[in-house]
Each structure stands twice: as structure tokens, then as C-alpha cells.
Amino acid sequence: MDNNFVELDLAEGHSAKVCLFGATVTSWMNDGREQLFLSSCSKMDGSKAVRGGIPLVFPNFGPWDNGPQHGFARISWWKMINNEKADGIAKAQFTLKENETTLSMWNHKFQILYDVEIKPGTLRTSLTIKNTGGDEFDFTTLLHTYLRVPDIEKCMISGFAGTRYTDKVSKQTDRSEDREEIRISSNVDSIYCNTKEHTLKGPGVDIEVEKYNLPDTVLWNPWIQKAKEMSDFDDDGYKKMVCIEPGYVHERKVLKPGEEFICSQKLSVVNGHQSSI
């Protein structure tokens, strides 16, 4: 296996793969079926953030005056510190600390622990962010989760009704979501505040998204034109994916010296339904 990848493997078609570049989960196989979308055009050599899977956003979501969009976590090399399997669970832990590159754009000391855990039917990813320096800092963070679907136009996404959101496509802020189920048929890029759990349902797909300490959710699909404009995205890839991204992005989280912040998401395949792709 490529030394840049770590594999978590259980019997009977349950596995996950993590790229050390960005600690990006690039595959989650459940009962032999892939549940995450990964662009076939994605750079996997460390030259650019992985396009698909679950990239990690820290210390900034979106454009950043100090450095690259979505921060440096997804374009840093992480270190694996644990990989084990027991009692029907496979898990691995990765870490990232400040280094010369991060300090050049964000002059703070920190340590992040990232835990990836699978068992039949579920994938859990957890972040522990600790301020190890002498000054407080603030950040935003997000799990940029790309879910694989057979046909996006036949899918329904729930868990947003009654929440406020910003529509980045129409540039409208403080909108209220009244749809119990969202169907995607165009470019979507919306930041929802104070959300809870979500479901993604359609022919061949039934996934629940639960989250802890991540109050917001970004919903994204680039659709036809934007997919063509991205060199690392398949032209028709928009048909096979949707990003449901738990995050702490509406407000910035402040950590004082010695404090830590813990957050996580759990993805569950419901009732044995799998993506048929």
C-alpha cells in the first residue's frame, strides 16, 4: 500500500482509507459499497488538497487573508500515531502541530488530534483542537464531507427546515429555510446555522449525519458550470455527490491557552441501504 495512505480494514467489506496529506478520509466502504465521493481528477500527490472524501478545514473556513482558502489543515502532512482493530471496530488517530509553514501564516501553537473510527454501518470522525501556546486564538473548522449518491436529482436531504442560512449563490443572507426536504437541481452553496442531524435519502442511498459540537452545516453541489471550471473535478461528478458539511463556521471559536475543543460527526448507513455506485 502507498506509504501516504493508512487503511482501516474490517471483515466483510467494511473499510476506510486515510491520506496522510490533509488526514483526508478518501474512502469508506460499507458492506463492499463506497459511500464517499472522490473525484477521479483529484490530485493525490500532495500538490493540492484532495477533491473529495472528508477534507479537514482549519483554522479558517472560506477565503483567508493569512493563507489558502479553508486554511492549512487539508494541505498539511499529518502523522499517524495509532492504528488498531478490536471488537469489530477499526480506528486510527492522526495529529498535526504547528510547524514552520503554519507559523508563517498563523502565529499560534496548537495540537490537533483526529480520530477516524469504523464499524459495520458507521464512520465516526472526531477532532480535538488544543491551544498549546501562551496566547488565545480563534478559528473556524469544518468536516467537508463529500457523500456519494447514484443520482443527485433523485435524492432528498432533510434536517434544515426552520433554520436560518446564507445563500452564497444568490448572495442573500439571513434567509429562513421552509423546505422539509431539499432536492438539488442547480448550484447550491448554503451555510445553515444551528442545525441538528440530517438525512440523505434516494434510490440506493440512505445515510444519517449526526454531529457533536458542530452547530452549523454547509450544503454544497457545484452543478454543471462550476464542475467544468474545476480542473480536479469530473465534469459530470456533480451528479454523483453532495456535500453535507458539519462545521463551526457561523461564529469563530475562541480558545484560551491550555483549552481544547472537541467536535465530531457520525455517518450511518440506514437499514442496510447502500450506494449502488
Secondary structure by P-SEA (a helix, b strand, c coil): ccccbbbbbbccccbbbbbcccccccbbbccccccbbbbccccccccccccccbbbbccccccccccccccccccbbbbbcccccccccccccccccccccccccccccbbbbbbbbbcccbbbbbbbbbbcccbbbbbbbbcbbbbbbcccccccccccccbbbbccccccccccccccbbbbccbbbbbbccccbbbbbcccbbbbbbbccccbbbbbbbccccccccccccccccccccccccccccbbbbbcccbbbbbbbbbbbcccccccc
